[in-house]
Amino acid sequence: MSRHLQVAVGQYSDKGRKELNQDFHGVCIPREPQLSAKGIAVALADGISSSQVSQEAAQSAVTGFMEDYYCTADAWSVKKSSEHVLTAVNSWLHSQTQHSQHRYDRERGYVCTFSALVIKSTTAHLFHVGDARIYRLRGEQFEQLTEDHRVWISSQQSYLARALGMDRKVEIDYLALQLEAGDLFLLATDGVYEHTDAPCVRSAIAAAPDLDSAARVIADEALARGSGDNLTVQLVRIDELPAPEANEVYRQLSDLPCPPLLDARDSFDGYQIVRVIKSGSRSHIYLAVDQASGERVVIKTPSVDMQASPAALERFLLEEWIARRINSPHVLKPCSQTRQRNYIYVVTEYIEGQTLAQWLIDNPRPDLPTVRGLLEQIAKGLQAFHRLEMVYQDLKPDNIMIDATGTVKIIDFGATRVAGIEEIASPVEQINLLGAALYAAPEYFLGEAGSSRADLYSLGVIAYQMLAGEFPYGTQVPKSRTRAAQKKLAYKSVLREDREIPAWVDDAIAKAVHPDPYQRYEEISEFIFDLHHPSQAFLSKTRPPLIERHPVAFWKGVSFVLAGLLIVSLLSRAHGVA
């Protein structure tokens, strides 16, 4: 029987000796598929005592995080999802203060500390701002995992340096830890941890019948030891970690067989095969007709060679998973699957048109406006991936279709890397795909993981190829597998005497394909903008020095100056002798 993520949770909160409980806490254990895709969320907030509305801030922070985190894209990593939500929560709390009577005194506004624990697959993700704490009890080790954002002026005086709602922007501490079965996490406000210790926690857990009771015992002990603050405790114990095969993709991989080779007129799972479009080492692609709707579709099945590779099959299945989460007119769309599948395959829309590779053969010298238009569409498709924290990784003319209306669509997601999927444990070995060597970013050849800047590099290479008919570094990039070798790569200008290409367009392309990813544009939109408008950097360029513009005149001038200095020196000496 497959193992799944299982936890035990205990919680307790009380106002203690105060009139009002300004703490708030919550936990969410979703059902599948969200349990695998997003994990379990535990959160705790503590309103500051100087504010009369901080309890509202604490409640808003926890409920906002719990509700919005599970609304973020499945493809996003836990880190991106959580930080995206917490940034929004912080902005809302800060705006509430700015529109209230406390806008000139943030200590009385909508401010609270916040600590959260997200457990996804076999990893614990911690998010923290303020002075609540998260501990981990593993065996005999009781370890504090968060750092207090409190500044002590003296042994008796201190102030909170960081909290939600305090400023327009907030810095969130983040930590990721590998889990072990039996790990126990403790989340507590300062009213608890300042008056308890590891022996107290251990004895409470050992003696109590459940974690809810243990949490109450810990809080009561803190109160008995003199705590004058609100008391909130959360306990989370990892009872069982998921088996690698528990993830969605692997279940499909295990449950369904690979299809046989298909041919024209074959009936296959409710589809009529029309013809073979392409057969390669990775897949077989067929044009087919849905027998129920009459719609023309494309069916993609794994190749015979791929069937022996679980890693390749997993990547194959991820293609449809990715496609279903992207909504862009410039990305291939999957077809809805209403019938039960009997095999592993992918069904997508049929695009009547040609690849960019074929288009370039038919149009070897496209004009600059046409190139700009095509690049802008490709960029919009890439941006759809990047918004979901996906890196396409295999951008090349063969993977770009142009339909009869001139609309560009990116196809083939076999190399796409998904941050949210990478966080899920899988028994299948992950293989880093470089894509087509001449379009792959130099950092791939150093063994580094690609980013959105790697996709930008590939787009820049395509731009260069469309305008120059060749590659910016020739065939040298795949051969440059050290940093030293990559520093020697020399960009060849795209400018040609027989082409009307502005120099500032060349500047934009050169920046997009820079060997160092951190010297490229941060965003694809910046590159597209600079292809249409001269950048400020280009306009601010100084004129070349005189030695470059007129070398003969330069050296004549230097000679004249030196001759003058010599004459002056001789006259001075002659005058001195006289």
C-alpha positions in Angstrom: 0.0 0.0 0.0 1.3 3.4 -1.0 2.2 5.8 1.8 0.8 9.3 2.0 1.6 12.4 4.0 0.0 12.1 7.4 0.4 14.4 10.3 -1.1 14.9 13.8 -1.9 18.4 14.9 -2.6 20.0 18.3 -3.5 23.6 19.0 -4.4 25.8 21.9 -4.8 29.5 22.4 -5.9 31.6 25.4 -5.8 35.3 26.4 -3.9 34.5 29.6 -3.8 37.4 32.0 -4.7 40.0 29.3 -8.2 41.2 28.6 -8.0 40.4 24.9 -6.5 37.6 22.9 -4.5 39.2 20.1 -3.1 35.9 18.8 -4.7 34.0 15.9 -3.8 30.6 14.5 -5.0 28.1 11.9 -4.2 24.9 10.1 -5.4 23.5 6.8 -5.0 19.8 5.8 -6.5 19.6 2.3 -7.6 16.5 0.4 -6.0 15.2 -2.7 -5.0 16.5 -5.2 -4.2 19.7 -3.2 -2.5 17.7 -0.5 0.2 16.6 -2.9 0.2 19.8 -5.0 0.2 22.4 -2.2 0.8 20.5 1.1 -0.4 21.2 4.6 -0.3 24.8 6.0 0.0 25.8 9.6 0.1 29.5 10.6 0.4 31.6 13.7 0.1 35.4 14.2 0.6 37.6 17.2 -0.8 41.1 17.3 1.4 43.8 19.0 0.1 44.9 22.5 0.4 48.6 21.7 -2.3 48.4 19.1 -6.0 48.1 19.7 -6.6 46.6 16.2 -3.7 44.2 16.0 -6.0 41.2 16.8 -7.8 42.1 13.5 -4.4 42.2 11.8 -3.5 38.7 13.2 -6.8 37.2 12.1 -6.6 38.8 8.7 -3.0 37.5 8.2 -3.7 33.9 9.1 -7.1 33.6 7.3 -5.7 35.5 4.2 -2.7 33.2 4.0 -4.8 30.0 4.4 -7.3 31.0 1.8 -5.0 32.6 -0.8 -2.1 30.1 -0.6 -4.3 27.3 -1.9 -5.5 29.5 -4.8 -2.0 30.0 -6.2 -0.9 28.0 -9.2 0.0 24.4 -8.7 3.1 24.9 -10.8 4.4 27.5 -8.4 6.9 26.5 -5.7 5.9 26.8 -2.1 8.3 29.7 -1.6 6.9 31.7 -4.5 3.2 30.9 -3.6 3.7 31.9 0.1 5.8 35.0 -0.5 3.3 36.2 -3.2 0.4 35.8 -0.7 2.3 37.3 2.3 3.3 40.3 0.2 -0.3 40.9 -0.6 -1.3 40.5 3.0 1.4 42.9 4.1 0.2 45.5 1.6 -3.4 45.2 2.7 -2.5 45.6 6.4 -0.3 48.5 5.7 -3.0 50.2 3.6 -5.5 49.7 6.5 -3.2 51.6 8.8 -2.6 54.4 6.3 -6.3 54.9 5.9 -7.0 54.9 9.6 -6.4 57.3 12.5 -3.1 55.5 13.2 -1.3 56.3 10.0 1.3 58.4 11.8 1.9 55.8 14.5 2.5 52.3 13.1 2.8 50.9 16.6 -0.9 51.4 16.9 -1.9 50.2 13.5 -2.7 46.9 11.8 0.6 45.1 12.7 1.3 41.5 13.7 4.0 38.9 13.7 3.6 35.9 11.4 5.1 32.4 11.3 4.0 29.6 9.0 4.9 26.0 8.3 4.0 24.4 5.0 4.6 20.7 4.7 4.7 19.5 1.1 5.9 16.0 0.2 9.0 15.3 2.2 10.0 19.0 2.9 9.0 21.5 5.5 8.9 25.1 4.4 9.2 27.8 7.1 8.1 31.5 6.7 8.7 33.9 9.5 8.6 37.6 10.4 8.5 39.0 13.9 9.2 37.3 17.2 6.9 34.2 17.4 9.0 31.1 17.1 9.1 27.7 15.4 11.0 24.8 17.0 11.7 21.3 15.9 11.9 18.3 18.2 13.8 15.5 16.6 14.9 12.7 19.0 16.7 14.4 21.9 17.4 17.6 19.9 15.1 20.6 20.5 16.1 23.3 17.9 14.9 26.8 17.4 14.4 27.3 13.6 13.5 31.0 13.4 15.3 34.2 14.4 13.5 36.8 16.5 13.2 40.1 14.7 13.4 42.1 17.9 16.0 44.7 18.8 17.0 45.0 22.5 17.9 48.4 23.8 18.6 47.2 27.3 17.8 44.1 29.3 14.4 45.5 29.9 13.5 47.4 26.8 13.1 46.2 23.2 11.2 46.9 20.0 9.9 44.8 17.1 12.1 45.4 14.1 10.0 43.5 11.5 6.3 42.6 11.3 3.5 42.3 8.8 1.8 45.6 8.1 4.7 47.7 9.6 6.0 49.0 6.3 5.0 49.0 2.6 7.5 46.2 1.9 8.3 43.3 4.2 11.2 40.9 4.3 10.1 37.3 5.0 12.6 34.8 6.4 12.5 31.4 4.5 13.9 28.0 5.4 13.4 24.6 3.8 14.1 21.4 5.7 14.0 17.7 4.8 11.5 15.8 7.0 11.8 12.6 8.9 9.0 10.5 10.3 8.6 11.4 13.9 9.6 15.1 13.6 7.6 17.4 15.8 7.3 21.1 15.2 6.3 23.6 17.8 4.9 27.1 16.9 4.5 29.4 19.8 4.1 33.1 20.6 6.4 34.9 23.0 3.9 34.5 25.9 4.6 30.8 25.8 8.3 30.2 24.8 9.7 32.9 27.2 8.3 30.8 30.1 8.9 27.2 28.9 11.8 25.0 27.9 12.6 21.7 26.1 12.0 19.5 29.2 8.5 21.1 29.6 7.6 20.4 26.0 8.9 16.8 26.1 7.1 16.0 29.3 3.8 17.5 28.1 3.9 15.5 24.8 4.8 12.3 26.6 2.1 12.6 29.3 -0.8 14.1 27.3 -3.3 11.7 25.5 -3.2 13.8 22.3 -1.4 16.9 20.9 -4.4 19.2 21.6 -4.0 18.3 25.3 -0.2 18.7 25.1 -0.6 22.2 23.6 -2.8 23.2 26.5 -0.5 21.7 29.1 2.4 23.7 27.6 0.4 27.0 27.6 -0.8 26.4 31.2 2.7 25.7 32.4 3.8 29.0 30.8 1.0 30.8 32.6 1.9 29.1 35.9 5.5 30.3 35.4 4.5 33.9 35.3 3.6 34.7 31.7 1.6 37.9 31.4 0.9 37.7 27.7 -1.5 35.8 25.3 -0.7 32.1 25.0 -0.8 30.2 21.7 0.8 26.8 20.9 0.6 24.7 17.8 2.1 21.2 17.6 2.6 19.3 14.3 4.0 15.8 14.3 5.0 14.0 11.1 3.5 10.5 11.4 4.1 9.3 7.8 5.9 10.7 4.8 4.6 10.0 1.3 6.1 7.3 -0.8 7.7 8.7 -3.9 5.1 6.9 -6.1 2.3 8.9 -4.4 2.6 11.8 -6.7 0.0 12.4 -9.5 2.3 11.9 -12.4 3.9 8.7 -11.2 0.4 7.2 -10.4 -0.5 7.7 -14.1 2.8 6.2 -15.1 2.2 3.1 -13.1 -1.4 2.6 -13.9 -1.5 2.8 -17.7 0.4 0.9 -20.4 2.1 2.5 -23.4 0.2 2.3 -26.7 1.2 0.3 -29.7 2.5 1.9 -32.9 -0.4 3.4 -34.9 -1.1 3.8 -38.5 -3.6 5.5 -40.8 -7.2 4.3 -40.4 -6.5 2.7 -37.0 -9.1 3.3 -34.2 -7.5 4.3 -30.9 -9.4 5.1 -27.7 -12.2 6.9 -29.6 -10.0 8.5 -32.2 -9.5 7.7 -35.9 -5.9 8.0 -37.0 -5.6 10.0 -40.2 -1.8 10.0 -40.8 1.5 10.0 -39.1 2.9 13.5 -38.7 6.2 12.7 -37.2 8.1 9.7 -35.7 11.2 10.4 -33.6 13.3 8.9 -30.9 11.1 10.6 -28.2 7.6 10.3 -29.5 5.2 9.4 -32.3 2.8 12.2 -33.4 -0.4 11.5 -35.3 -3.2 13.6 -36.9 -6.5 12.1 -35.7 -10.2 12.8 -35.7 -12.2 12.6 -32.5 -15.0 10.1 -33.4 -17.4 11.7 -31.1 -17.0 15.4 -32.0 -15.4 15.2 -35.5 -12.7 17.6 -34.3 -9.2 17.2 -35.7 -6.6 16.7 -33.0 -3.0 15.7 -32.6 -2.2 12.6 -30.6 1.3 12.2 -29.2 2.5 8.8 -27.9 5.8 7.8 -26.3 8.3 6.2 -28.7 9.4 2.6 -28.3 12.8 3.7 -27.0 11.1 6.0 -24.4 9.0 3.1 -23.0 12.1 1.6 -21.4 12.9 4.9 -19.5 10.7 5.8 -16.6 12.3 9.2 -16.4 11.4 9.9 -20.1 7.8 8.6 -19.5 7.4 10.9 -16.6 8.5 13.9 -18.6 6.1 12.8 -21.3 3.2 12.8 -18.9 4.2 16.2 -17.5 3.6 17.8 -20.9 -0.2 17.5 -20.6 -0.1 18.6 -16.9 1.8 21.7 -18.0 -0.4 22.4 -20.9 -3.6 22.3 -18.8 -2.2 25.0 -16.5 -1.2 27.5 -19.1 -3.8 29.7 -20.7 -2.3 31.7 -23.6 -3.1 32.1 -27.2 0.6 31.6 -27.9 0.9 28.2 -26.2 -0.4 24.9 -27.6 -3.7 24.0 -26.0 -4.6 20.5 -24.8 -7.9 18.9 -25.7 -10.4 18.1 -23.0 -10.4 14.5 -22.1 -13.9 13.2 -21.3 -13.3 9.5 -22.0 -11.4 7.1 -19.8 -7.9 6.5 -21.1 -6.5 3.1 -21.7 -3.0 4.1 -22.6 -0.4 6.8 -22.0 -0.7 9.6 -24.6 -1.4 13.3 -25.0 -4.1 14.9 -27.1 -3.7 18.5 -28.2 -5.3 21.0 -30.6 -4.3 20.6 -34.3 -2.5 23.7 -35.7 -2.8 24.1 -39.4 0.4 25.9 -40.4 4.1 25.5 -40.4 7.0 25.6 -37.9 9.2 28.7 -37.6 12.1 26.5 -39.0 10.1 26.0 -42.2 9.0 29.6 -42.3 12.6 30.7 -42.2 13.4 28.5 -45.2 10.5 30.1 -47.1 11.4 33.6 -45.8 15.2 33.8 -45.6 15.4 37.6 -45.3 12.4 38.8 -43.3 12.1 42.5 -42.7 12.6 44.0 -39.2 8.9 44.7 -38.5 7.9 41.1 -39.3 10.7 39.8 -37.1 9.5 42.0 -34.3 6.0 40.8 -34.6 6.9 37.2 -34.5 9.3 37.7 -31.5 6.7 39.5 -29.6 4.3 36.6 -29.9 6.9 34.1 -28.9 7.7 36.3 -25.9 4.1 36.3 -24.8 4.1 32.5 -24.9 7.3 32.3 -22.8 5.9 34.8 -20.3 2.9 32.5 -19.8 5.4 29.8 -18.7 7.4 32.2 -16.5 4.3 33.5 -14.7 3.7 29.9 -13.5 7.4 29.5 -12.4 8.1 27.3 -15.4 11.3 27.4 -17.5 10.6 26.2 -21.0 14.3 25.2 -21.7 13.9 24.1 -25.4 13.0 27.1 -27.4 14.0 26.6 -31.0 12.3 27.2 -34.4 11.2 23.6 -34.6 9.1 24.1 -31.4 7.3 27.2 -32.7 4.3 26.9 -34.9 2.8 29.7 -37.1 -0.8 29.0 -38.1 -2.7 30.2 -41.1 -3.7 33.5 -39.4 -0.1 34.3 -38.5 -0.5 33.4 -34.8 2.5 32.0 -33.2 2.2 29.1 -30.7 4.9 27.3 -28.6 4.6 23.5 -28.7 6.4 20.5 -27.1 6.8 20.9 -23.4 9.0 17.8 -22.9 11.9 19.8 -21.5 9.9 22.3 -19.3 11.0 22.5 -15.7 8.3 23.2 -13.1 9.2 24.5 -9.7 6.1 23.1 -8.0 6.7 19.6 -9.4 10.4 19.5 -8.5 9.3 19.8 -4.8 7.4 16.5 -5.0 9.4 13.4 -4.3 9.6 10.9 -7.1 11.4 7.6 -7.6 12.1 8.6 -11.2 15.5 10.0 -11.9 15.3 13.6 -13.1 17.3 14.3 -16.3 18.3 17.9 -17.1 17.5 18.5 -20.7 19.6 21.1 -22.5 17.4 21.4 -25.5 18.9 22.1 -28.9 22.6 22.9 -28.4 22.9 25.9 -30.6 19.9 27.6 -28.9 20.7 26.5 -25.3 22.1 29.1 -22.9 25.8 28.9 -22.0 25.1 28.2 -18.3 23.6 24.8 -19.2 27.0 23.7 -20.5 28.4 24.5 -17.0 26.0 22.1 -15.4 23.9 25.0 -14.0 20.1 25.0 -13.8 18.4 27.3 -16.3 16.1 30.2 -15.4 13.9 32.6 -17.3 17.0 34.3 -18.5 18.0 31.1 -20.2 14.8 31.2 -22.2 15.5 34.8 -23.0 18.9 33.8 -24.4 17.2 31.3 -26.7 14.8 34.0 -27.8 17.7 36.3 -28.5 19.4 33.6 -30.6 16.2 33.2 -32.7 16.1 36.9 -33.2 19.7 36.9 -34.4 19.1 34.0 -36.7 16.0 35.6 -38.2 18.0 38.8 -39.0 21.5 37.4 -39.9 20.8 33.8 -40.9 23.4 32.4 -38.5 24.2 32.3 -34.8 25.7 35.0 -32.6 28.7 32.9 -31.5 28.8 30.5 -34.4 29.0 26.9 -33.1 31.3 27.8 -30.2 28.8 27.9 -27.3 28.3 24.1 -27.0 32.1 23.7 -26.9 32.6 26.2 -24.2 32.2 24.2 -21.0 34.2 26.3 -18.6 33.7 29.9 -17.4 37.1 30.8 -18.9 36.0 29.5 -22.3 32.7 31.4 -22.1 34.5 34.7 -21.3 36.3 34.3 -24.6 33.1 34.1 -26.6 33.0 37.0 -29.0 29.6 38.3 -30.2 29.5 39.0 -33.9 27.3 42.0 -34.7 24.0 41.3 -36.5 24.5 44.5 -38.6 25.0 43.9 -42.3 25.7 46.3 -45.1 22.8 44.9 -47.1 20.2 45.0 -44.2 18.5 48.0 -42.7 18.9 47.2 -39.0 19.4 50.0 -36.5 22.5 49.8 -34.3 20.4 49.9 -31.1 18.6 46.7 -32.2 22.0 45.0 -32.4 22.6 46.3 -28.8 19.4 44.7 -27.6 20.2 41.4 -29.1 23.7 41.4 -27.8 22.4 42.0 -24.3 19.9 39.2 -24.6 22.5 36.7 -25.7 25.2 37.7 -23.3 27.1 34.6 -22.0 26.7 35.7 -18.4 23.0 35.3 -17.5 23.2 38.2 -15.0 24.3 40.6 -17.8 21.1 39.8 -19.8 17.7 41.5 -19.4 15.8 40.6 -16.2 12.5 40.3 -18.0 11.7 39.3 -21.6 9.4 42.4 -21.8 12.5 44.6 -21.5 14.1 42.9 -24.5 10.9 43.2 -26.7 10.6 46.9 -25.7 14.3 47.6 -26.7 13.7 45.9 -30.0 11.1 48.6 -30.8 12.8 51.6 -29.1 16.4 52.8 -28.7 17.4 52.1 -25.1 18.6 54.9 -22.8 22.0 53.2 -22.6 22.3 53.4 -26.4 21.3 57.0 -26.5 23.8 57.8 -23.7 26.7 56.3 -25.5 29.6 58.7 -25.9 31.2 59.3 -29.3 34.2 57.1 -30.0 37.5 58.7 -29.2 39.4 60.7 -31.8 42.0 57.9 -32.2 39.2 55.5 -33.4 37.4 58.1 -35.5 40.5 59.7 -37.2 43.7 57.9 -36.2 45.8 59.9 -38.7 44.6 63.2 -37.4 45.1 62.0 -33.8 48.7 61.1 -34.3 49.4 64.4 -36.2 48.0 66.3 -33.3 50.1 64.3 -30.8 53.2 65.0 -32.9 52.4 68.7 -33.1 52.0 68.9 -29.3 55.2 67.0 -28.6 57.1 69.2 -31.1 55.8 72.3 -29.4 56.8 71.1 -26.0 60.2 70.3 -27.3 60.7 73.8 -28.7 59.6 75.4 -25.5 62.0 73.1 -23.5 64.9 74.1 -25.8 64.1 77.8 -25.6 64.0 77.6 -21.8 67.4 76.0 -21.7 68.9 78.5 -24.1 67.5 81.4 -22.0 69.0 79.8 -18.9 72.5 79.5 -20.5 72.4 83.1 -21.7 
